[in-house]
């Protein structure tokens, strides 16, 4: 029996000794070929404006056009199907090595109901190298099964074994074209065509989820700590979409309440332009090329006024 226990202990020691160096190797030399990796490669830069949200920011705000209109440096930090927890982790890492003056934070009924709205609201595999980060490890604890959370702590290499198919060598050529496009468009991924949407929406029961509220407030706190001025925005939706979304005004009322109480500007798309024209949309949640350009132009006009009033 004693011999068996010694063998088990030896096996565990070998696993641990091998586990940590290989895990470190992956953290150092491997990454996903994704927008998140592109964001984290920025270092030592100062931005006048950054936008963050799900695809309703990534695909709908043309930050290159915004930069040209405002004559200010802008970047789009939006990522597909992501919630406030993911935005917080991205912002926390980005602000360690970069500065932002104004942050446009998208707030809508989808972002406050992310478990229903998004297929995979927190992409933990994108952030494996930050699992042990003291400032954000509680996010993983909220979104991972308890058993997985503690297993990753004990055997860090398991993270990369589980998601190995998502990773590539950090300096692989497979990233270059995707990253070149983001470089050119300042992080935006605007649709190239003006395909008009065929609307086919199903009724959804919307609410303001407590977990989403928690991370929404933590983003506000993080921005306060880093002297980042927040501007709440809600990107466009077709005018007839509300009838498919029960209680859709709950999120609007909540955002308006926070905006009023904290004196944070709030730019709802209905207050900056006319989006009743369905030809601005390529589906029921996103604008097409002309819709994204129109929205960016109108949003930039409002941002100009806010910045000017802030300076006076």
C-alpha positions in Angstrom: 0.0 0.0 0.0 2.8 2.4 0.9 4.5 1.6 -2.4 1.3 2.4 -4.3 1.0 5.8 -2.5 4.6 6.6 -3.3 3.9 5.9 -7.0 0.8 8.1 -7.0 2.8 10.9 -5.3 5.6 10.6 -7.8 3.1 10.6 -10.7 1.5 13.8 -9.3 4.9 15.5 -8.9 6.0 14.6 -12.4 2.7 16.0 -13.8 3.1 19.3 -11.8 6.7 19.7 -12.8 5.9 19.2 -16.5 2.6 21.0 -16.3 3.8 24.5 -15.4 6.7 24.9 -17.8 4.7 23.8 -20.8 1.8 26.0 -19.7 4.1 28.9 -19.5 5.4 28.1 -23.0 1.9 28.2 -24.4 1.2 31.5 -22.7 4.4 33.0 -24.1 4.2 31.7 -27.7 0.7 30.8 -28.6 -2.5 32.9 -29.1 -5.8 32.8 -30.9 -6.1 34.4 -34.4 -8.9 36.6 -33.2 -9.9 40.2 -32.6 -9.1 39.8 -28.9 -5.5 39.0 -29.7 -5.2 41.9 -32.1 -6.4 44.2 -29.2 -3.9 42.8 -26.8 -1.0 43.4 -29.2 -1.4 47.2 -28.8 1.1 48.7 -26.4 2.0 52.3 -25.4 -0.7 54.0 -27.4 -2.9 57.0 -26.5 -6.5 57.0 -27.9 -8.9 59.9 -27.9 -11.9 57.6 -28.4 -12.4 53.8 -28.0 -15.7 52.0 -28.6 -16.6 48.7 -27.0 -19.4 46.2 -27.2 -20.5 43.1 -29.1 -20.8 42.8 -32.9 -23.3 45.7 -32.7 -20.2 47.8 -32.2 -17.6 45.8 -34.1 -19.7 45.8 -37.3 -21.7 49.1 -36.9 -19.2 51.8 -35.9 -16.6 52.7 -38.5 -13.8 54.0 -36.3 -11.6 54.9 -39.3 -14.4 57.1 -40.6 -14.9 58.5 -37.1 -11.2 59.3 -36.8 -11.3 61.2 -40.1 -14.4 63.1 -39.1 -13.3 64.0 -35.6 -9.6 64.3 -36.5 -8.9 62.2 -33.4 -7.3 58.8 -32.8 -10.0 56.1 -32.4 -10.1 52.4 -32.0 -12.9 49.8 -32.1 -12.5 47.2 -29.2 -15.8 45.5 -30.1 -15.8 41.6 -30.2 -18.4 39.2 -31.6 -21.2 38.0 -29.2 -19.5 39.3 -26.1 -20.9 40.5 -22.7 -19.9 43.1 -20.2 -17.7 40.6 -18.3 -15.6 40.1 -21.5 -15.5 43.9 -22.1 -14.2 44.4 -18.6 -11.4 41.9 -19.0 -10.5 43.4 -22.4 -10.5 46.9 -21.0 -8.6 46.0 -17.9 -5.7 44.5 -20.0 -5.8 47.2 -22.6 -5.6 50.0 -20.1 -2.5 48.5 -18.5 -0.4 49.5 -21.5 -2.6 52.1 -23.3 -4.6 55.2 -22.5 -8.2 56.1 -23.5 -9.7 59.5 -23.1 -13.4 58.7 -24.0 -15.0 55.3 -24.1 -18.2 54.7 -26.0 -19.8 51.8 -24.2 -22.7 50.1 -26.0 -25.7 49.4 -23.7 -28.8 47.8 -25.0 -31.4 45.1 -24.2 -29.0 42.4 -25.6 -26.0 43.4 -23.5 -28.2 43.4 -20.3 -29.6 40.0 -21.2 -26.4 38.3 -22.5 -27.2 34.7 -21.5 -30.3 34.8 -23.8 -29.0 37.1 -26.4 -25.6 35.6 -27.2 -24.7 32.0 -27.9 -21.3 32.2 -26.0 -21.3 35.5 -24.0 -17.9 35.0 -22.3 -15.2 33.5 -24.5 -12.9 32.2 -21.8 -10.6 30.5 -24.3 -9.6 33.9 -25.6 -8.1 34.9 -22.2 -6.4 31.8 -20.9 -3.1 33.6 -20.3 -5.0 36.0 -17.9 -6.5 33.2 -15.8 -4.2 33.9 -12.9 -4.5 37.7 -13.1 -5.4 38.9 -9.7 -7.5 41.8 -11.1 -9.8 39.7 -13.3 -9.7 36.0 -12.1 -13.0 36.5 -10.4 -14.6 36.7 -13.9 -13.5 33.1 -14.6 -14.9 32.1 -11.3 -18.3 33.5 -12.3 -18.4 31.9 -15.7 -16.6 28.6 -15.4 -18.0 25.5 -13.7 -16.6 25.2 -10.2 -14.8 21.9 -11.0 -13.1 23.4 -14.1 -12.1 26.6 -12.3 -10.2 24.7 -9.6 -8.8 22.1 -12.0 -7.3 24.9 -14.1 -5.7 26.2 -10.9 -4.2 22.9 -10.1 -3.2 21.9 -13.6 -2.8 25.1 -15.8 -1.9 23.1 -18.9 -5.3 21.6 -19.1 -6.6 25.0 -20.3 -4.5 24.8 -23.5 -5.2 21.1 -24.0 -9.0 21.7 -23.9 -8.8 24.6 -26.4 -5.8 23.7 -28.4 -7.7 23.9 -31.7 -8.4 27.6 -31.0 -4.7 28.5 -30.7 -1.9 29.1 -33.2 1.8 30.1 -33.0 1.9 33.7 -31.9 3.8 34.9 -35.0 2.0 32.7 -37.5 1.3 34.1 -41.0 -2.3 33.0 -40.7 -3.0 36.0 -38.5 -1.5 38.6 -40.8 -4.4 39.2 -43.2 -7.0 39.4 -40.5 -4.9 41.8 -38.4 -4.0 43.9 -41.5 -7.8 44.5 -42.0 -8.2 45.5 -38.4 -5.2 47.8 -38.6 -6.6 49.5 -41.7 -10.1 49.9 -40.3 -9.0 50.8 -36.7 -10.5 47.6 -35.3 -13.9 47.9 -37.1 -15.3 45.2 -39.4 -17.9 47.1 -41.4 -20.1 45.1 -43.9 -18.8 45.6 -47.4 -22.3 45.3 -49.0 -25.6 47.0 -48.8 -27.7 43.8 -48.7 -31.2 44.7 -47.4 -32.3 42.6 -44.5 -35.1 40.0 -44.5 -36.5 40.4 -41.0 -37.4 37.2 -39.3 -37.5 37.8 -35.6 -38.9 35.6 -32.8 -40.4 37.0 -29.6 -38.0 37.2 -26.7 -38.6 37.9 -23.1 -36.0 40.4 -22.1 -34.9 41.4 -18.6 -31.9 43.1 -16.9 -29.7 40.3 -15.7 -28.0 40.7 -12.4 -24.6 39.4 -13.6 -24.6 41.8 -16.5 -25.5 44.6 -14.2 -22.6 43.6 -12.0 -20.0 43.8 -14.7 -21.6 46.9 -16.2 -20.9 48.7 -12.9 -17.4 47.3 -12.8 -16.6 48.8 -16.2 -17.8 52.2 -14.9 -15.5 51.8 -11.8 -12.6 50.7 -13.9 -13.0 53.8 -16.1 -13.2 56.1 -13.1 -9.9 54.6 -11.8 -8.2 55.2 -15.1 -9.6 58.7 -15.8 -11.6 57.5 -18.8 -14.8 59.5 -19.6 -17.7 57.2 -20.5 -20.4 57.9 -23.0 -23.2 55.4 -23.1 -24.5 54.5 -26.6 -27.2 52.3 -28.0 -26.5 51.3 -31.6 -29.4 51.1 -34.1 -32.1 48.6 -34.6 -35.0 48.5 -37.1 -37.9 50.6 -35.9 -40.3 47.6 -35.8 -38.1 45.3 -33.7 -39.6 46.3 -30.3 -42.7 44.3 -31.0 -40.6 41.2 -30.9 -38.9 42.1 -27.6 -41.1 41.9 -24.5 -40.1 44.4 -21.8 -37.5 45.9 -24.1 -37.8 49.3 -22.3 -36.5 47.7 -19.1 -32.9 48.1 -20.2 -33.5 51.6 -21.6 -35.0 52.7 -18.3 -32.1 51.2 -16.3 -29.5 52.9 -18.6 -31.3 56.2 -18.4 -31.4 56.0 -14.6 -27.6 55.3 -14.3 -26.9 58.0 -16.9 -28.9 60.6 -14.9 -27.6 59.6 -11.5 -23.9 59.5 -12.6 -24.1 62.4 -15.1 -22.9 60.1 -17.9 -24.0 61.2 -21.4 -26.3 58.7 -23.1 -26.7 58.7 -26.9 -29.6 56.4 -28.0 -29.7 55.9 -31.8 -33.2 57.4 -31.9 -31.8 60.7 -30.6 -29.1 61.1 -33.3 -30.6 60.0 -36.6 -33.6 58.5 -38.5 -33.3 54.7 -38.7 -36.8 54.0 -39.8 -35.4 53.1 -43.3 -35.1 49.3 -43.3 -32.5 49.5 -46.2 -30.0 50.6 -43.5 -29.9 47.0 -42.1 -28.6 43.6 -43.2 -30.3 41.7 -40.5 -32.6 42.5 -37.5 -29.6 43.4 -35.2 -27.0 45.0 -37.5 -26.7 47.8 -40.0 -25.3 47.2 -43.5 -22.5 49.2 -45.1 -24.6 52.4 -45.8 -26.3 52.1 -42.4 -23.0 51.8 -40.5 -21.6 54.8 -42.4 -24.8 56.9 -41.7 -24.8 55.9 -38.0 -21.0 56.7 -37.6 -21.5 60.1 -39.2 -24.4 61.0 -37.0 -22.7 59.6 -33.9 -19.6 61.6 -34.7 -21.6 64.8 -34.9 -22.9 64.2 -31.4 -19.5 63.2 -30.0 -18.1 66.4 -31.4 -20.6 68.4 -29.5 -20.0 66.5 -26.3 -16.2 66.8 -26.5 -16.5 70.5 -27.2 -18.9 71.1 -24.3 -16.5 69.1 -22.1 -13.6 71.3 -23.0 -15.5 74.5 -22.3 
